[in-house]
Amino acid sequence: MADGGTRVLGMGRAELVAPDWPPLTGDETARLLDRVPGTGGLDAVLWRSPRPLSAGALVRTRDGRRLFVKRHHRSVRRAAALAEEHRFLAHLAARGAPVARVLPDRDGATAVACGPWTYEVHTALPGEDRYRDRFSWTPYLSAAQARSAGAALARLHLAAEGYGAPPRGPLPLLASHEVFGTAGDPVAALAAFAAARPGLGELLERVDWRGDLERVHLRLVPDRPPELAPLWTHGDWHGSNLLWGGGAGEDAGGGDGGGDAVAAVLDFGLANRTTAVHDLATALERCAVEWLRLPELGAAAVHPGQAEALLDGYRSVRPLSPAEAAALPEVLPLVHADYALSEAWYFHTVLGRTEQALETYRDYFTGHAAWFASDAGRAFTDGLRNMCSTFVQQSIALSAWQRP
């Protein structure tokens, strides 16, 4: 597609690439805002997001407000699917979580369908976007920020309690825990996962997925998958989906640069009904291993200190139950599996890029799991297991001390 020279963060490689989708233009953004009451119309497009899977922009309205506009192709998110995210956001906001409000159009719809596109308009949030230009799987800039991110995730999980919507249907680019998350046969579960996503089965016919499961994934599946309470969760917790420091008014791209506290939470596009442990494991997987640089850096790409700081922050707000602490090291090695398959499906069926889909399957679905099955991956998981065991022992000791 013509992109006017725009470059975005690459998927699976540390370089800027042409976007999958054309950038948002001023004209289309102006037409969209004309449909949204109270915005005052478009004054300027201030910044375009470099994230590759949709088109987003920070804009200023004529009355001086700042809004974030996001556009999806309808093959990725139709209005009904976006509305699922928006209802979850509304629940979180009502519970005091620092998340954006989604502005309805003149017909009351928060997801606006127009031609091949689906749009959403969010209020901008306070805080500094310190990770806006960083690639996926970037560690936090400091242990203090990792700790703050963990605490913020715990607060989000507390705010999510009581939200009872069912799991989202099969969509491209969506977090879930279907293949390895329940007791039963993972081979049959993966076959069912593919059958529910037209085109994914055809892609899997090009690889020896049953052999890969036997060789890699089944070695990582616990004998008894943990039974954990379901919870609607973020699904993509990492530094670039957080704003930092606060005190920045309504400018989602600005900020005063002060403080390492999380000021706001962004991007619920992967949100779904999973478990708190699944979301916490995703947060660890996103920051503790620099997957894009692992071949280059080796052991230096692994950051157990980030995992410890994030967990320390999380449990300072929401202590892990013994069952959750035991489950976390078992969930982590396969936590990215469902999303990797969903992303491969996206490349194959939405973009028609079969080679990139196969690369995603190889590097993310099989490659991440294979690393966790390696000596280095087992050492990292054993370290996490020891941390979680210590947390439980400390909790038991504290309870005993507090008992009259």
N, C-alpha and C positions, 0 to 999 in steps of 0.2 A: 504494500500500500504506500502511496505517496505520504511522506511525513514531514516535508519541508525542512529537512535537516535535523529534526528532533532525534535525540538519542535517549535511551532508557537503560536501566540496570538489566544486565543480561541474566538469563536463567541458566544456572549450571556453569557459568564462567565469569571470571572477574573482569569484565569489560563492558563498555557501553555498546548497545546495539540499536538497530532500527526498531521502532515499536510495532507490536502486533496490530494495534488499532490506531487510527489517525488521532492526533491530538485534538482536544476540544478547541473549537474556534470561537472567536468573539461573537460572531453572528449567531451561531447556534446557542451559545450561552445566553445571549440577550433574548432570543426567542423563548428559551426555557424560563428565564426569570420573569418575563412578561406574563407567564401563566401562574406565577407564584405570588399571591397577594402579599403586600407589605414589604417587598424587597426593594422597591424604588427603582428597579431596572439596573442594568449593568453599566458600571463606570469603566472598569478596567479588569483585565485578567492579569493577576500579579505574579503567579507562579504555576507551573505545570508539574505534576507529580512524575518522577522518573520510574514509578513502579510499572511493570510491563503488562499486567493481565487485564487492565481496564484503563480508562482515560480519566484523569482527575485534575482539577485546577482550583487554586485559591483565587477568589475574585473579590473585588470591591464594588459595592453598589453605589448608586448616586447619592444615597443618604449617608454614606460613610461606613456602612456595615461591611463586615468581611464574612464570606460564606465559602463553603467548600462544595464544589459541584463534581459529581462523579457520573460517568457514563459507562454502561455495559452493553455488549451485544446481546440481543435477546436469546441467542443460543446458549449463553452462559447464565444470564439472570433475567427472567421475565418479571413482570410487575408483582405477581403473586409470590414469587420466591423472595424478592426484595422486601416485600411487606412482612415476611416472617422475621427477617432481621430487625425491621423497624419496630415490631411489637416487642421484641426482646429488649431493644434499646429503651423503649418507653418504660418497661418494667424496671430496668436498672436505674433510669433517671428518677423514677418515683421513689426508689429506695436510696437516693442520694449519691449514686455513682457518678463520677465525673465523665460523662459521655455526652455526645452531641444530641441536639434535638434535630429531627428531620422535619422540614417544612412542607406542608401539604400544598398542592396546587389548588386552583379555584374550584375543582370538583371534590376536594377533600382527599385526594390520593397522594400518598407520600412517595410512591414509585410511579414515575411518569413515562408511559410508553409513547414513542413517536417513531414511526417507520421501523427500521431494524434495531433501534436503540431503546434502552431503558435508562432513565435518569433518576438521580436523587440529589437533593439539596440539603446540606447540613449546616447548622450553625458552626462557625469557627470556635475553637476552644482556646483557653489560656495556656500558656506554656511555650517552651522553646523546643523546636523540632531538631534535636541534636543529631539524629541518625538519618535524616532525610535523604542523604546522598550515599549511604553505606549499603553494601551488598548484603544479601541474605546470609544468615548464620554468622553475624558479626557479634563478637563478645561485647559486653558492656564496657564502657570506658573506664569504669572503676568498680571496685567491690562495693562501694557505697551505692552506686546506681543499681547494681545487681540486687542488693539487699532491698532497696526501695521498690524495684520491680516486683520482687517476691511478695512484699507486703501489700502492694497495690493489687496483685493478682488475688491474694487472699481476701481482700476487701471486696473485690468484684464477685468472688464466689459466694461470699455472704450475702451480697445484694441479689444474686441470682436465685437464691433459695426461694421456693414457693412458685417459681415460674413453671407451669405444668404443660406447656405445649408439647406435642409429640415430636419425634425426630423429623428432620427435614427429609424430603424425598431425594432420590438419586439425582445429583446435580454435578456438573464439572466443578472442579476447584472447591471442594467442600471437605472439611474435616469430619471424620467419623471413626468408629472403632468396631467395625462389623466383622472383619475377616478373622482377627485374632483375639477379639475382645470377649468372647463367650465360650462356654464349654461346648464341645462338639468337634467336628472334623473340619480343620482349616481348609483342606482341599475342597470339600463341598461348599464351605462358606465362600471361598474365592470364586468358585464357579457360579454361585448364586449372585454374588456381587457383580460379576461381569454380565450375567444374564439380565440384570436390571438396568444395565447401561449399554444401550445399543451401540455397537461398534467396538466396545472394549474387548469383547470375546474374539472378534476378528483380529484385533491387535495381538492378543495373547496367543493366538494360533501361530504367530511368527516366532515365538520363543518357547523354550522348554520350561514353562512355568511350574509344572508339577515336579520336574527335577530340581528346579531352584528351591521350591518349598522344602523338598526332602533334604537337599544339600545344605541350606542356610537357615530358613525361617523356622522349621519345626524343631531345630535344636534350641531355639530361644523361647518357644512356647512353654509356659509353666504347666506342670502336671495338672494343676487345678486352677484355671483362670480365676482371679479374685472376683468376688461378688461385691460390687460397690454401688452406692446409691447413685442413680442417674441425676445429672445436673446439666442445665444449659450453660455452655462455656464459650469462651472467646475463640479458641481454636488456632490462634496464630500469634501467640504472645512473644514479642521481641521488641528490641529497643526502638525500631522505626515505627512501631504502632503505639508509641507512648510519647507524650509531651512532658517536658521537664521544667522544674523550677518555679513555675507559676508567676504571677504578678505581671503578666504580659497583656492584659486587656483581652481583646477579642482576636488578637493576631495569632493564628495558629502557626505562622512561620516566623514570628519574632520572639521576643522574650528578653528578660533582663539578664539571663545567663547565670543567675544565682541559685544555689541550692541543688541538691541531688534528689529531691523528692519528685515523685510522679505527680504531674498536675492534671493530666487527662489521658483517656484511653481512646484510641482510634480504631477504625477498620474492623467491623464485625462481619466481614464477608464470608468467613469460614465458620462462623458460629453455628453450633449444633448441640443437640442433646447427647453428651458423652458422660464423663464423670470428672470430678475435681482432680483426681489423680491423673487422668488422661491429659487434662489441660496443663497441669503442673509438669508432667513429663514432657509435653510439647515445649513448654517454656525452657526446660533444661536442655532439650535437644537443639533448640534454636541458638543458645548462647554458649554452651560448654564445649562444643566441637565446631571448629571452622571447617565445615565440610568442603567448601570450594578450594581451600588451601591445604587440605590434609595431605594430598600427594606431594606437595612442595615442602611443607613444614614438618610433617611427621608428628612426633610427640609434642612439638611446640604448638601445634594446632589444637591441643586438648587442654581445657581449662577447668580442672576440678575445683579450683578456688571460686570460680564463678558459680558453680553448682552449689557449693557450700554457702556462699553469701546469699544466693537467691532463696535457698531453702530456709536459711536462718531468718530472712525477712518474712517469708511466708508463714512460718510457724509462730512468729512473734504476734501474728494477728489471728491465725486460724491453725491451732496445733493439729497435727496429723493424728488420726486415731491409729491404734496399733494395726488394724487391718489395712489402712491406707499406707502407713509406713512400710509394711511388708509388701504391699502391692507395687509401690512406685518403682523399685529396681526391676521388677518383672515386666512392667508395662513399657518402660523406657525403650528397650531395644527395638520394639516393633511399633512404636507410637506413630512413626511417620508413614507406615505402610499404606494405609487406606488413602491418605492424601496423595501419595506418590502415584497410586493407581488412578486416582481421580484426575491428577494433572496429566498423566500419560494419555488418558481418555480425551482430555481437552485438546492436546496437541494433535492427536490422531483424527478426531471427528470434527472438531470445531475449526481448527486451522489447517487440517489436511497435511500436517507435517509428520509423516510416519517415522522418519529417521529420528527426529527430535523426541517423539513419543517413545521409541525404543531406547534412546539414550536415557530418558527419564526413568523408564522401567529398570534399566541396567544399573544406573548410578544411584537412584534414590530408593526404589523399592527393594532391589537386591543388594546394592552397594552399601547402603547404611546398615542394613541388617548384618551383612557379612563383616563389617567392621566390628560390630558389637560381639560377633562370634570369634573375633581374633583375640590374641593375647592382650593387646592394648585395650580393646573394647571390654573384655572380661575384667581387666584390672580396674577400669573406670567404673564398671557396674558394681564390682565388689566394694570399691571405695564408697559408692553411694549406699550400698547395702549396710556398710558399717556405720555410715552417718545416720541412716534411718533407725538402726538398732540403738544407737546412742540416744537419739531423740526419744524413743520409746522408754528407755531406761530412765532418762531424766524426768520424763512425765510421770512415770510410776513413783519415782523417789519424791517428786514434788507433791503428788497426791498423798503419799504416806505422811509427809511432813505437815501437810495442811490438815490432816485428819485429826479431830479432837481426841 
